[in-house]
Amino acid sequence: MGYLLRLILLLIVGWIIWRFLKRTLSNDSSRPPAKRQSSADMVACAHCGLHIPRDEAVYRDNKPYCSRAHLEADSRN
């Protein structure tokens, strides 16, 4: 009886180790790919040149700016 109990315990420990190694050595294909924005949707700030998403830009006279501060700084000059 002791032999059978040791064999079952050894199989359970082996299975746990195998699952741990399988999980850590996997190529992380189970994770969904991160969303990336297309470079076509980016515009450069007219004041500093920083590239920002088109929908996050602040516009004046069809010029994109990365922030309201750069829009105001450019309008003063």
Salt bridges, closest charged atoms under 4 A:
ASP74 OD1 - HIS47 ND1 3.95
